[in-house]
Amino acid sequence: MRKILITGAAGFIGHGLALRLLAEGRDVIGLDNLNEYYDPQLKQDRLSQLQAHDRFRHVQFDMAERDRTADLFVAEQFDAVVNLAAQAGVRYSLVNPHAYV
């Protein structure tokens, strides 16, 4: 496996996994919409660490955008996908359940 997609790459677990895979010599594309549910600066700081690697590329959009997600898969031909993207916050799901679909 050479080219790996990690969704939620700016999150705590996604960031850690991306660092590990990059250290193993893998190419990593990190998909993250960088929503503001958690501190956006924290996510930017994590991405800055990842972007120091020439084998990392960040793609920013919401994977719920089906056409864009499909286009990414066609264009990149990933060897593996690790889906760590999530809409956090149980309470918010009561206010806006569509955000979790």
C-alpha positions as CSV (number, residue, x, y, z in Angstrom):
1,M,0.0,0.0,0.0
2,R,1.5,3.2,-1.1
3,K,-1.3,5.9,-1.4
4,I,-3.7,6.2,1.5
5,L,-6.6,8.5,2.1
6,I,-7.3,9.5,5.7
7,T,-10.6,11.3,6.3
8,G,-10.6,13.4,9.4
9,A,-6.9,13.9,9.0
10,A,-6.8,17.1,11.1
11,G,-8.4,15.3,14.1
12,F,-6.4,13.8,17.0
13,I,-6.4,10.2,15.7
14,G,-6.2,11.1,12.0
15,H,-3.2,13.3,12.6
16,G,-1.4,10.6,14.6
17,L,-2.1,7.9,12.0
18,A,-1.0,10.2,9.2
19,L,2.3,10.9,10.9
20,R,2.9,7.1,11.4
21,L,2.1,6.3,7.8
22,L,4.3,9.1,6.5
23,A,7.2,7.8,8.7
24,E,6.7,4.4,7.0
25,G,7.2,6.1,3.6
26,R,3.6,6.1,2.5
27,D,1.8,8.8,0.5
28,V,-1.0,10.2,2.5
29,I,-3.9,12.4,1.3
30,G,-5.8,13.9,4.2
31,L,-9.4,14.9,3.7
32,D,-10.8,17.2,6.3
33,N,-13.5,19.9,6.1
34,L,-12.0,21.8,9.0
35,N,-15.4,22.6,10.5
36,E,-15.4,24.9,13.6
37,Y,-16.9,22.4,16.1
38,Y,-13.5,22.1,17.7
39,D,-10.8,24.9,17.7
40,P,-9.9,25.5,14.0
41,Q,-6.4,26.6,15.1
42,L,-5.7,23.3,16.7
43,K,-6.6,21.6,13.4
44,Q,-4.5,24.0,11.4
45,D,-1.5,23.3,13.7
46,R,-1.9,19.6,13.1
47,L,-2.1,20.1,9.4
48,S,1.0,22.3,9.5
49,Q,2.9,19.4,11.0
50,L,1.7,17.0,8.3
51,Q,2.3,19.5,5.5
52,A,6.0,19.5,6.4
53,H,6.2,16.1,4.7
54,D,6.4,16.1,0.9
55,R,4.3,12.9,0.7
56,F,1.3,14.6,2.4
57,R,-1.4,16.6,0.7
58,H,-4.5,18.1,2.3
59,V,-7.8,18.2,0.6
60,Q,-10.5,20.4,2.2
61,F,-14.1,19.7,1.6
62,D,-17.0,17.9,3.3
63,M,-17.0,14.3,2.2
64,A,-20.8,14.5,2.3
65,E,-20.4,16.2,-1.1
66,R,-20.8,13.0,-3.0
67,D,-19.6,14.2,-6.4
68,R,-16.4,15.7,-5.1
69,T,-15.7,12.6,-3.0
70,A,-16.3,10.3,-6.0
71,D,-14.1,12.5,-8.2
72,L,-11.3,12.3,-5.6
73,F,-11.5,8.5,-5.6
74,V,-11.4,8.4,-9.4
75,A,-8.5,10.8,-9.6
76,E,-6.3,9.3,-6.9
77,Q,-6.9,5.6,-7.1
78,F,-6.2,5.0,-3.4
79,D,-4.6,1.7,-2.2
80,A,-6.4,2.1,1.1
81,V,-8.9,4.4,2.9
82,V,-9.1,5.0,6.6
83,N,-12.4,6.8,7.4
84,L,-12.0,8.7,10.7
85,A,-14.2,11.6,9.7
86,A,-17.0,12.3,12.1
87,Q,-19.5,15.0,13.0
88,A,-18.8,15.5,16.7
89,G,-21.3,16.6,19.3
90,V,-24.3,14.5,20.3
91,R,-26.3,17.5,21.5
92,Y,-25.9,19.2,18.2
93,S,-27.5,16.2,16.5
94,L,-30.8,17.1,18.3
95,V,-30.7,20.6,16.7
96,N,-29.4,19.6,13.3
97,P,-29.7,15.8,12.7
98,H,-29.1,16.2,8.9
99,A,-25.5,17.2,9.7
100,Y,-24.9,13.6,10.8
101,V,-26.3,11.8,7.7
